[in-house]
Amino acid sequence: MSNINPNLDPEHFRDSLASVSSEGKRNWIYPKKVSGKFYKWRTYLSWVLLAILFAGPFIQVGGRPYMLFNIFERKFIIFGAAFWPQDTHLLIFLLLIFFVFIILFTAVFGRIFCGWACPQTLFLEMVFRKIEYAIEGDANQQRKLNDMPWNSEKIWKKGLKMTIFVVISLLISHLVMAYLIGVDQVMEIISQPPSAHMSGFIGLMAFTGIFLFVFSWFREQACIVVCPYGRLQGVLLDANSINVTYDHVRGEPRGPIRKNKIEEEPKGDCIDCGLCVQVCPTGIDIRNGEQMECVNCTACIDVCDEVMVKVDRPEGLIRYASDNSVMHRTQKLITTRVKVYSAMLVILMGAFIALIATREDLAATVTRFRGMTYQARDTGQISNLYEVSFINKTFDAQQVALVAENDKYSVEVVGDQNWTLDGQAKFDGRFFLVKDQKDMQVNQEDVTLLLMQNGEVIDRISTSFVGPVFSNK
């Protein structure tokens, strides 16, 4: 039984989704189990990528995580380098580099990332789908199981599958939380009762529910409907982009092989077996040409090559190729657009490296205390109260201090006189700026504070000082 939607007109296939029926209901996709060289390579690569993904939170350098995306505390550690809110411009550059790289890679190699390295594909095709095949069987057996009434066989198979899916979803949710808050905090959450860390427990359960929903029911819809990358293909791809492509020049006109019958007109190499549609995880017919739903998973390549071998025809009827290589038998990778994207990528990477090299190890933000203006002292001095936030971007403890550049001002620290910041820590403090009232010539003055790190000036911070103008009367 084929995955082809009988209500889908082949001439207007772009008007509808293969996963949605003409009545607007979900058309469940049952991809046939596939084998072949590309599938084997994808399987081996998935083992490596999943191992890296699960090992990521546990990799530490000097007792610190190598990767951390703590959106709650706005603290990120990427390849061992820490980024704080004050480094937003660096994160923007990093994201721009990532996006330009994706655009460049897609312009040359199409949507190969989706089929080979995307976490959605890795988990769905290489974990959940394999478990489903092992328990429920191939596509036709799955259809038969879903159509049969609830009996002991169906309850056992469905129950076993969902139990394993829940366990794997729990593992993935713990993995995501480890990337967000760190392994140590996740271990603390799971080692204590839920009431001790209710927010963390709710987060774990929410992530588990989301992953279970996506991988057990939503599935290919995440790639077709939700993921913006697929939608961008129409903009990013051109006739020179390499994609999983059907060679229509060689394959058409298609038609089945009929023994002991002389064909009235020559036919192409495609025998119209429909297996390329049956193995497709998004339910499309690759022979219709480039489509948004194609995730370049290579399943159609593997099954078509097997058929070509059986009918004694050359492999590669479906292969990685560009439209130009199919139509004109020429392939040009380095186009003007690729050169422009490459130049943009080099410029962004150069700017990012320069910003990293000149980044300050310690940052401070000074603001006047909210709701207060100035204080007049009996000693004839005027004082303003300030708040200061320090962020130590290094992994070592730092001794910090603030000193007024103008010696007419003095700094009085509220509380502990020694400001010592632990590595990768944020510290909030308060201090007074004090000045003799007789030196007040205007109501508001600009003041420059020197930020000292271990006794050396590393930055100059501007703020304001308010007070009454001195009068001799």
Residue, then its C-alpha position, 0 to 999 in steps of 0.5 A: m500500500s502506497n503513501i500516495n494521497p489518492n486525493l492529491d492531483p499530481e499536477h497540483f501537488r504543491d497546493s496540498l500537503a501529503s500529510v493532510s487529507s482533502e478534508g483537512k484531517r491528518n493523513w498519517i504517514y507510514p514510511k516503509k523501512v529502508s536500507g542501503k548505503f546512505y541509510k547506514w552512513r546516516t545511522y553511523l553518523s547519528w550514533v556519533l552525533l547523539a553521543i556528542l549531544f548526550a555527553g555535552p553537558f558532562i564535558q567540563v574544562g577546569g571544573r566548568p561546563y564546556m557548553l551551557f545555555n542558562i537563559f534563566e540567569r542570562k549566562f551562556i558558556i559556549f566552547g568554554a567561553a562565558f557570555w553575559p548580558q553585557d556581551t549581547h553584541l557578541l552573541i548577536f555576532l555569533l548568531l549572525i555567523f551561524f545564520v550566514f553559515i547555514i545560508l551558505f551551506t544551504a545554497v551549496f548543499g541544500r537541506i542536507f543538515c535536516g536529513w543528516a544532523c538535525p536533532q529532530t531527524l536524529f531522534l525521530e528516524m534513528v531512535f523512535r522510528k527504529i523502536e516502532y519498527a522493532i515493536e510494530g513491524d514495517a509500514n503495512q504491519q503498522r497500518k494493520l495494527n492501527d486499524m484492528p480493534w483493541n485486543s491483547e496484541k494491540i494493547w501490549k504493543k502500543g503500551l510497550k512502545m509508549t512506555i519506551f517513548v516516555v522513558i526516552s522523552l524523560l532522558i531527552s528532557h533531562l538532557v535539555m535541562a542539563y544544557l540550560i541549568g547545568v548537570d549539577q542542578v539537574m542532579e540536585i532536582i532528581s535526587q530530592p523530592p519534587s516539592a524541594h524544586m517544584s519549578g525544576f520538576i515542572g520544567l522537566m515534566a513539561f519538556t517530557g510532554i513536549f518531546l513525547f508529543v513531537f516524536s510520537w504524534f506530531r512527527e514530520q509536521a515539525c519539519i513541514v509546518v513549524c520549522p522555518y528552515g524548510r520555508l526558507q528553501g525557496v529563497l536559499l536554493d537555486a539551480n546550482s544547489i545540490n539536493v536529493t534530485y530525481d533525474h527526470v531526463r533519464g527517468e521519463p517517460r516512466g512506466p512499469i516493465r512488462k515482460n514479453k511485450i514490445e513497447e510502442e515508444p521508448k520509456g525512461d529508467c523509472i519503472d513507476c514502482g512508487l517505492c520512493v514515495q513509500v519510504c519518504p518520511t514526509g510522504i512526498d513524491i520526489r519525482n515531482g521535483e524540488q519540494m519544501e517538505c523534502v528533508n534530504c534524508t536519502a531514503c528514496i535514493d537507497v530504495c531506488d538504487e536497489v530497484m535499479v540494480k534489480v532491473d539491471r539499470p544504472e544506479g543514481l536515478i535519484r541522487y544528490a544533484s543540482d537542477n543544472s547537472v540534471m538538465h545540462r550535465t554541468q555542475k557549478l558550485i562556486t557561484t556569485r551568490v556563494k562568493v558573496y555569502s562567503a565574503m560576508l561570513v569571513i567579515l563577520m568571523g573577523a569582526f567576532i574574533a576582534l571583539i573577543a580579543t578586545r573583550e573586557d574580563l570585568a564589566a560594571t554598571v553604575t546607576r543612581f539609586r532609584g527614588m533618591t536625589y541627594q543627601a545634605r550632611d551636617t559636615g557641609q557635604i553632599s552625597n548621592l547613593y548609587e548601585v553598582s553591578f559587577i560581572n566577572k567574566t573570568f574564571d578566577a577571583q578578582q578584587v575590584a574598586l571604584v575611584a573618582e577621577n576628580d579628587k573633589y569626589s570621594v567614594e564611600v562603600v556601603g557594607d563590606q569595604n572589599w569588593t571581591l568577585d568570585g570567578q564567573a560571578k555577579f555582584d551587586g553593591r552600593f556606594f556613596l559619592v561625596k562632595d563638599q557643597k561649596d564645590m557645587q557650581v551647578n545642580q547636576e555634574d558629570v562624574t567619571l569613575l575609574l574601575m579598578q581590577n586588582g589595582e589597575v584601571i581597566d575602564r572609565i564609567s560615566t554617571s551624574f551627581v546632583g545637589p544644590v548649588f552653593s550660595n554664600k548668602 
